[in-house]
Amino acid sequence: MTTFTCNDGFVEHYDATKLRKSFVRSTSCINRIHHAREELLSGKPVLLVDDDGDEAAGHLVICAEQARVGAVSFLVRHSSGYLCVAMESERCRTLGLPPAWESDAPDRSRFDYRIAVDAATGIGTGISATDRARTAHVLADEATVPGDLTRPGHVIPVAAAPTGVLTADASVPEFVVELVRATGKNPVAMYGAMVGEGITSLPSRRELLDFAADHSLVVLTHNDIRMAVAHRDGRSPEAAVLVEANDTVSIYQLDCVGLPTPCHVVAPARLRRDSEVVVEVRQVEGVAGLLSGLSTAFATASSTDTVTVYVPSTSRLTQIVAPTLVTRALDAVGCTARACRDDVLSRRAHLPGRERVAATN
């Protein structure tokens, strides 16, 4: 994707070539999710990486319902040993797991840790890999009631925020819960944080990748999960609503999970058949920015075959869900995104880096 800076924010310009490349990346992330799903279902760990910063935060993750003693032992040996089990906050409430901190505690963690627990039966001291695997099973079992757990214990439950992974403050509990949800099992995940070679350092990305290669682990990133969820939740047929249409333009409203307000699509009322349609994704600041953008679109729509998607100004999330927004915008206005392969060389001579998106109204 090429990013252009303009007065009202950045503009992402998409044509068929860039869109196709976006979906190559999307397909790759979905393949990684699929491979991770198969590993988790077989009781094996996967490596989840968030490398947005200078250091890469890595977590070993297993499906709590499928947790094997060997996999738990692997997490203890190769992570910090501080094993957590993430689950939806509603399940924490059902199991009677109170927060580990008071809501106004000054040193409260950004994670919603709950009081540590052990399984009430079938364990010894609670600290061994066998005992912690048993506790993970109990936490994931739908039939578990509060009396099936003892407090305090050696496994730390963590509540995942109901807002999910498509928010700016999404963290590890939300991602591992969403990852395990993809397996079809109860969305309860056991995980442990990787540590670096230094005493106090996080591992580098190279350390994590080398570790994964040495142990044949599937590696996936936070953005892989975000993109998979964005595509999954972006296919709702009710998501695109025509809000206004006249002889000049049509305006649609798109709801996208994770973005704070709906997106708006502006398209010429009549797209010429076989014309080149370019989709722009524009960020706008608040209602004033949206109205300004719509005003410009009204003035220019009749002389262009550009479909514009106006989105709230949340740059990181916008770039993640942009491919989904583009395809849904094309669906909304009645276009099919297909590259015209005839006369490719002559078109490239005039339009470098572009291919047509044919309008098939």
N, C-alpha and C positions, 0 to 999 in steps of 0.2 A: 504494500500500500504506500502511496505517496501522500505525504502530508503537506498541505499548503496553508500558510498563515494569512489570515485576513482580519479585518477590523473587528468582526463580531465573533472571533474565535477561530478554531482551525476547521479546515474543510478536508474531508476524505473523498477523493475522486475515485470512483470505481467504474471500470469497463469490464467487458467479458473476460479479458485476460487476467486482470487483477482479481476479479471475482472467482475465476476458476482456481487461481493460486490460493485464494483464501480457503476454498473448500478442499484443496489438497492438504492444507494445514489442518483443517477441521477433520478430514478423514483420518489423518495421522493421529490426532488426539483421540478420536473415537476408537481407533485400533488399539491405542495404548490403554484406554479405559477397558476395552474388551479383554485384552491380555491380563490386565490387573484383576478383572472380575474372575477370570478362570483360575488365577493363582489363589485369590482369596477363598474361592469356593473349595479349593483343594486343601485349605488350611495353611497355605504358605504366606509369608510376609511379602509386602511390596514396599518400595521406597518412594515416599512422597516428598517432593522438593519444592521449596519456595526460594527462588534466587533473585528476588527483586532488589535486595540490598547488595552491599559489597561482599557479605558472607552469605553462604547458602544454608538455610535452615532445612534440615532433613529429618524425616520421621519414619520409622519403621511401623507399618500398619498391618494388622491382621483382623479378620472378621471374628468378633467375639463369639458368635454362635458356632463357628467352625474352629475355634482355637484349639490347637494341639499342644501337648506338653513340649515337644521339640521346638515348635515355633515360639512359644512363650520363653523358653530357655534361650533361644536365639536373640530375642528382644532384650532379655536381661543382660546377656553377654556383650552385645554390640551397641547398646544404647546407654543412656545415663542410668538405667535400672529403675527409674521412677516411672512406673507403668500406669497409664491412665486408661479409662474406658469412657469414651464419648458416646452420648446418647441424646435424644431430643429432650428438651426441658420438661415436657409434659410427662415423659417416662420417669424422670427424676422425681417429679411430684408424686406419681403413682407409687413409686417404691419408697417414698418417705425419706428422701435424701436431702437433708437441709444444706444450705450453703456453708462453706468452710469459713467464710468471713462475714462479718456484719456488713450491711449495705453501705454504711458510712465509714468503714475502716480506712484510715489513710494509706495503708500499705496493701490495700485490696488488689489482687491480681486482675489483669484484663480478661483472664479466663474464668469461667464460672465454675470453679472447683467446688465439689461437694465433700461431705465428710467421708473419709476413707472407710472401706467396708471389706469384709470377708464373707464367704459363704458360711452359713450357719451349720451346715453338715457336710461331711465328706472330705474334710481337710484336716491337716495337722496344725502347725503353727501359723499357717497362712502366708509365709514368706517364700516358700519353694515355688518353682515353676509349675509343678503339679497342682499345688494349692491355688495359685493365681489363675491357672487355666480353668480350674473348677469355678472360681469366683466369676470369671468372665462369662462362662456358660450360664451361671445363675442370673447374672445381670441381663443377659440377652434373652432369657427364657420368658415368653409371654405369660406363663403361669406363675411367675415369681411374685410373691407378696412381701411386704416389708419385713415380716417375721422370718423370712428365709435368709436374711442378712444380719451380720453382727457389726457393731460399730464401737470403737474405731477398728480399722483393719489395715490391709496392705495394698489394696487396689483403690485408686483414686477416681471416682466418677467425675465426669465433667459434662455440664449441660451445654449443648449446642444451641445457639440462638435460633429462634424460629425464622429469622429473616433470611437464612440460607447463605449461599456462597456468592451471590451476585450483589453484594454490598461492599462498600469501601472498607468496612471494618471486619469483614469475614476473617476468621482465623482457623487454626488447625482443627478444633473440634467440629466446626461446620463442614470442613472439607472431608474429613475422614468419615463422618456420618453420611455425607452424600455419596462418597465412594462405595461404602458398604451397601447403601441403598440400591446401587446399581446391580448388586448380586441377587437381589430378590429376597435376601434374608432380612431379619429385623435390623434396622439401621443402628447397630451398636458396634463400635469399633474399639479395639485395644491398640494403643500406640505408645511408642517411647521415642524420645528425642535423641538424635545422633550427636556425638561429641567429636571435637577435632583432636588432632594429634597433640596440640598444646593443652596445658592444664585448664585454661579458662577460655579457650577459643572455640568458636563454632567451626564446623568443617568447611573447607572450601568446596566449590562445585566439583573440582577435579578429584578431591578426596572421596566425595560421595559417588561420583561416577565410577571411579576405580573400585570402590567397595562393592557397588552393585555388580560390576563385571566379575569381580572375584567370586561373588556368591550367587551369580546368575539370577539377580533380582530384576523384576520389572520396575522401571523408573517412570514416574509421571509427575507432572507439576500441578500447582494450584490452578494455573490457567487452563490446563487440559480439562480439569473438572468443571471450571467455569464455562468453557466453551461448550462442553457436552450438555450441561444443564441449560444453557442459553438456547441451543438448538432444540433440545427436548421440549422446553417450555414455550418455544416460539412458534409451534405448529398449530396452535389453537385456531380453528376456523372462525371463532368469534372475535379474534384479536383485532381485525381491521374493520373499522366502522366509517362509512361515508358520512361526513359531517356537513359538507356543502358542495354543491356542483352548479356551475353556470356555463355559459358559452365559452368562457376563457379557461378556467381551471377547475379541477376537482381536488378536494381536500379530504384526506382520510386521517383517522386517529388510530395509532397503533399502541397497544399496551405491551410493555416488555418487562418481564420479571427482573428486578434489580435496579431499574432506573426509577428515580423518585417520582417522575411525572410522565404522562403519556407522550409518545412521539407523534409528530404530525408529518404527513406526506403530502406534498403539493406536486401535481402533475398537470400538464396541458390537457384540456378537455378532450382534444383529438390528437392522438399521436399518429404520425404518418406511417403507413405500412412500409416495412423494410428500412425505416429511418434508423440512424444511430442514436440510441437512447443512452445517455450518461446519467448515472445515479450519483448524487452528492449527499454526503452525510454531514450536516452542519450542526455544530454546537452553538446553543444560544443561552444567554443568561436571563433566566426568569421570563415572566410574561412580556415585559417590554421588548426583550430580544426576540421572542417569538413573533410578536406583532410586527416588529420591524422587518423580520425575515419574510413573513407572509405578505406584507405590503410590497416588498421587492419582487416576490414571486408573482403576485398578481400583475405587476407592471410588465414583466418580461416573459411570462409563460407562453403567450401566443406566438412568440418569435423563436422559441427554442424547443428542443426535444429533451430537456433535462428534467429528471424527476429528483426532487429535493426532499431529504428527510431531515427534519429539525428535531434535535434531541437535546435534553437538558445537559448542562455543562458538568459532566463527570467523566473526564477524558479517559481515564484508565478503563473503566467499565465500558464506555462507548466503543473503544477500539476492540474490545473483546467480543461484544455482541454485534458489531457493525455488519459482518457478513450475513448474519441472520436478518438484521433489519433491511438490508438491501434486497434479499430475495423476497421477503414479505412485502416490501414496497412494490417490487415488480409484479408479484401476485395480485396485490390490491388494485393496481392500475391496468391489469389485463395484459401484461407483457410476459413473454417467455424468454428467459435468458439463454440464448444459444449463440454460439459463435458462428458467423458466416465464413466458411472456409474458402469460398471462391475468391479469386483475385486478391489473395492475402498480400502478395508482394507489392502490388500497386497501391493498396490501401495503406500499407505501412510506410510507403514513401511519403504519403501526405499526412498520415496521422501516426507518428511514431509512438509505439507503446500502447496503441489502442486496437481493439477489434470491435465489431458491431454487436450490439444487442438488438435483435430484430423485434419490432413491435408487431404482435399478432393479435390485434384487437378483434 
